[in-house]
Amino acid sequence: MKTLAAILVETGKPLVLEEIEIPELKEGQVLVEVKYSGVCHTQVSECRGYRGHDAYLPHCLGHEGTGVVTAVGPGVTRVKEADPVLLSWMKGPGADVPGTVYSSPRGRINAGGITTFGRHSVLSENRLTPLPSSISLSESAMLGCAVPTGVGAVFNTAQAKTGQSILVFGVGGVGLCAVAGAVLAGCNPIVAIDVNESKLRIAREMGATHCICLQQEQLVPSLEQISKSGFDIAIEASGRPVAMQQALESVRSMGGIAVILGNARFGEELKIDPRQLNQGKQLRGSWGGDNQPSRDFPRYVDYLLSGNLNVKPLISSIYSLSAINNAIDDLENGKVIRPLIDMDLH
């Protein structure tokens, strides 16, 4: 069986649409017909070479989406044929299969345990979560990365409590989900910080109580007007080291928590004043919101189905697979929040 996929052949160059041959499923592998795929800044970094040397070229990309199971390999028990499923890079229960190798006219095409930039994909069982048939496969595609990373950073990494104050630096897809997580946690105030006014308008829609546009306002005076003693939590989701530094500086002494979510470019460094740590502030890293998919993903599904979590503002543009490079360009240039690839569009 053959399928169409977007392949990264060379960093710094557009993805190439190519027919690839799907191999026979190994133990613990699942074949999924991908319905929707999100596009994350991680893919921008991979395509542009911002993450450094790529040893796996040529390879498939994509790590969040939804689809329908079309076949299962030996030993698979979590899903069965015809199940709607969530696709995520975050490892849950089930077999952990490193990846697969497709064949194509150019030769070997590598892939990891999950890829979503194609009409069909062979995935490791532990990257799949069954979905209820009542859920929207387009909206729930955001549950594969953006939602668990942003909401998880608030609930799992920062362990936010009702009434705590919170800042979110960078309100792209993940940052907006952090804003939504802060609302769900009962935080107040919720301050969104960005250079893009249109993103800040969406942050207001998602529940931010205050917005600071760094193109127009000075950060420190603006924050002091909201809280003079510093904030309980700061979530950094921009990937800029200067914002990571500001996040630590913005939280209160004796227990304030700064969580770093953004991916800096290869070679960039974070410089901090150690006295910030001497004040009892905490700087925390986060592995995509520190989720346990078997515990957390059902909760995010329930939030979506109940209407307590609204991801529609994130999905500003829907693209076909043939327009994948436009989606990546638009994401990098700040024209869209979270591009969504609809595999049925032509």
Residue pairs with C-beta under 8 A, 6 or more apart in sequence:
1 21
1 22
1 120
2 19
2 20
2 21
2 22
3 19
3 20
3 22
3 118
3 119
3 120
3 121
4 17
4 18
4 19
4 20
4 118
4 119
4 321
5 17
5 18
5 20
5 60
5 102
5 109
5 115
5 117
5 118
5 119
5 121
6 15
6 16
6 17
6 18
6 60
6 61
6 62
6 117
6 118
6 321
6 324
7 15
7 16
7 17
7 18
7 20
7 58
7 59
7 60
7 61
7 104
7 109
8 15
8 46
8 47
8 54
8 57
8 58
8 59
8 60
8 61
9 15
9 16
9 57
9 58
9 106
10 57
10 58
11 46
11 47
11 48
11 49
11 54
11 57
12 47
12 48
12 49
14 325
15 47
15 61
15 117
15 324
15 325
15 328
16 58
17 321
17 322
17 324
18 104
18 105
18 106
18 109
19 104
19 105
20 60
20 102
20 103
20 104
20 109
20 118
21 102
21 103
21 104
22 31
22 102
22 120
22 122
23 100
23 101
23 102
23 103
23 122
25 31
25 71
25 72
25 73
25 74
25 122
26 73
26 74
26 97
26 100
27 73
27 74
27 75
27 95
27 97
28 73
28 74
28 75
28 76
28 94
28 95
28 96
28 97
28 124
28 125
29 72
29 73
29 76
29 95
29 97
29 100
29 122
29 123
29 124
29 125
30 69
30 71
30 72
30 73
30 76
30 79
30 122
30 123
30 124
30 125
30 128
31 69
31 70
31 71
31 72
31 120
31 121
31 122
31 123
32 67
32 68
32 69
32 70
32 85
32 87
32 120
32 121
32 122
32 123
32 128
33 67
33 68
33 69
33 70
33 119
33 120
33 343
34 65
34 66
34 67
34 87
34 116
34 118
34 119
34 120
34 121
34 343
35 65
35 66
35 67
35 68
35 137
35 138
35 141
35 342
35 343
35 344
36 65
36 66
36 67
36 137
36 138
36 141
36 340
36 341
36 342
36 343
37 62
37 64
37 65
37 87
37 116
37 117
37 141
37 340
37 341
37 343
38 62
38 64
38 65
38 116
38 141
38 142
38 144
38 145
38 146
38 173
38 338
38 339
38 340
38 341
39 62
39 324
39 327
39 328
39 331
39 338
39 339
39 340
39 341
40 63
40 64
40 145
40 146
40 173
40 338
41 172
41 173
41 174
41 239
41 263
41 331
41 332
42 63
42 145
42 263
43 61
43 62
43 63
43 117
43 328
44 50
44 328
44 331
44 332
45 51
45 263
45 265
46 54
46 61
47 61
47 328
48 332
50 265
50 266
51 263
51 265
51 266
52 266
52 267
56 110
57 110
58 106
58 108
58 109
58 110
59 109
59 110
59 111
59 112
59 115
60 102
60 109
60 110
60 111
60 112
60 115
60 117
60 118
60 121
61 115
61 116
61 117
62 114
62 115
62 116
62 117
62 118
62 121
63 87
63 88
63 89
63 114
63 115
63 116
63 144
63 145
64 87
64 88
64 89
64 116
64 141
64 142
64 143
64 144
64 145
64 146
65 86
65 87
65 116
65 141
65 144
65 341
66 84
66 85
66 86
66 87
66 131
66 137
66 138
66 140
66 141
66 144
67 84
67 85
67 87
67 116
67 121
67 137
68 82
68 83
68 84
68 85
69 79
69 80
69 81
69 82
69 83
69 85
69 128
70 81
70 120
71 81
72 79
72 80
72 81
75 95
76 94
76 95
76 125
77 94
77 125
78 93
78 94
78 125
78 128
78 130
79 85
79 125
79 128
79 130
83 130
83 131
84 130
84 131
84 132
84 133
84 135
84 137
85 128
85 129
85 130
85 131
86 128
86 129
86 130
86 131
86 140
86 141
86 143
86 144
86 297
86 301
87 114
87 116
87 121
87 123
87 127
87 128
87 144
88 114
88 127
88 129
88 143
88 144
88 145
88 148
88 293
88 297
89 113
89 114
89 127
89 144
89 145
89 288
90 127
90 144
90 145
90 148
90 288
90 291
90 293
91 113
91 126
91 127
91 293
92 126
92 127
92 128
92 129
92 292
92 293
92 294
92 297
93 126
93 293
93 294
94 124
94 125
94 126
94 128
95 124
95 125
95 126
96 113
96 124
96 125
96 126
97 113
97 124
97 125
97 126
98 112
98 113
98 124
99 110
99 111
99 112
99 113
99 124
100 111
100 122
101 108
101 109
101 110
101 111
102 108
102 109
102 111
102 122
103 109
111 121
111 122
113 123
113 124
113 126
113 127
114 121
114 123
114 124
114 127
115 121
115 123
116 144
116 341
117 321
117 324
117 341
118 321
119 321
119 343
129 293
129 297
131 137
131 140
131 301
132 301
132 305
134 305
135 301
135 304
135 305
136 304
138 315
138 318
138 340
138 342
139 304
139 311
139 312
139 315
140 301
140 304
141 340
142 173
142 177
142 311
142 314
142 315
142 338
143 297
143 300
143 301
143 304
145 174
145 288
146 173
146 174
146 176
146 177
146 311
146 314
146 338
147 177
147 180
147 300
147 309
147 311
148 288
148 289
148 291
148 293
148 296
148 297
148 300
149 174
149 177
149 261
149 286
149 288
149 289
150 173
150 174
150 175
150 176
150 177
150 178
150 179
150 180
150 181
150 235
150 237
150 261
150 289
151 177
151 178
151 180
151 181
151 184
151 289
151 300
151 303
151 309
152 181
152 286
152 288
152 289
152 290
152 291
152 296
153 178
153 181
153 235
153 237
153 259
153 261
153 286
153 289
153 290
154 160
154 166
154 178
154 181
154 182
154 184
154 185
154 187
154 233
154 235
155 181
155 184
155 185
155 289
155 296
156 286
156 289
156 290
156 291
156 296
157 259
157 284
157 286
157 289
157 290
158 166
158 233
158 235
158 257
158 259
158 284
160 166
160 181
160 182
160 185
160 187
160 232
160 233
161 185
161 186
162 185
162 186
162 187
163 186
163 187
163 188
164 185
164 187
164 188
164 232
164 233
165 187
165 188
165 189
165 191
165 226
165 227
165 231
165 232
165 233
166 182
166 187
166 189
166 190
166 191
166 231
166 232
166 233
166 234
166 235
167 191
167 193
167 223
167 231
167 233
167 234
167 235
167 247
167 250
167 251
168 175
168 178
168 179
168 182
168 190
168 191
168 192
168 193
168 203
168 208
168 234
168 235
168 237
169 175
169 193
169 194
169 234
169 235
169 236
169 237
169 238
169 243
169 244
169 246
169 247
169 262
170 193
170 194
170 236
170 237
170 238
170 239
170 240
170 243
170 262
171 179
171 192
171 193
171 194
171 196
171 199
171 200
171 202
171 203
171 208
171 237
172 199
172 237
172 238
172 337
172 338
173 314
173 337
173 338
174 237
174 261
174 262
175 192
175 194
175 203
175 235
175 237
175 238
175 261
176 199
176 202
176 203
176 206
176 313
176 314
176 337
177 311
177 314
178 235
178 237
178 261
179 190
179 192
179 203
179 206
179 207
179 208
180 206
180 207
180 309
180 310
180 311
182 190
182 207
183 190
183 206
183 207
184 303
184 308
184 309
187 232
187 233
188 209
189 209
189 210
189 226
189 227
190 207
190 208
190 209
190 210
191 208
191 209
191 210
191 211
191 212
191 223
191 226
191 231
192 200
192 203
192 204
192 208
192 210
192 211
192 212
193 211
193 212
193 214
193 219
193 243
194 200
194 203
194 211
194 212
194 213
194 214
194 238
195 213
195 214
195 215
196 213
196 334
197 213
197 215
199 334
199 337
200 208
200 211
200 212
200 213
201 211
202 313
202 314
202 337
203 211
204 211
205 313
206 310
206 313
210 226
212 219
212 222
212 223
219 246
223 231
223 250
229 252
230 250
230 251
230 252
230 253
230 256
231 250
231 251
231 252
231 256
232 251
232 252
232 255
232 256
232 257
233 251
233 256
233 257
233 258
233 259
234 247
234 248
234 250
234 251
234 256
234 257
234 258
234 259
235 247
235 259
235 261
236 243
236 244
236 247
236 258
236 259
236 260
236 261
236 262
237 261
237 262
238 262
239 262
239 263
239 264
239 265
240 262
240 264
241 264
241 268
241 269
241 270
241 271
243 262
244 258
244 260
244 262
244 264
244 270
245 270
245 271
245 272
247 258
247 259
247 260
248 258
248 272
248 276
248 281
248 283
249 273
249 276
250 256
250 258
251 257
251 258
251 281
251 282
252 281
253 279
253 280
253 281
254 279
254 280
255 280
255 281
255 282
256 280
256 281
256 282
257 281
257 282
257 284
258 281
258 282
258 283
258 284
259 284
259 285
259 286
260 283
260 284
260 285
260 286
261 286
261 289
264 270
272 283
276 283
277 283
289 296
291 297
300 309
303 309
304 311
313 337
314 337
314 338
315 337
315 338
315 340
316 336
316 337
316 338
317 327
317 330
317 335
317 336
317 339
317 340
318 339
318 340
318 341
318 342
318 345
319 326
319 327
319 339
319 340
319 341
319 342
319 345
320 341
320 342
320 345
320 346
321 341
321 343
321 345
322 346
324 341
327 336
327 339
327 341
328 339
330 336
330 339
331 338
331 339
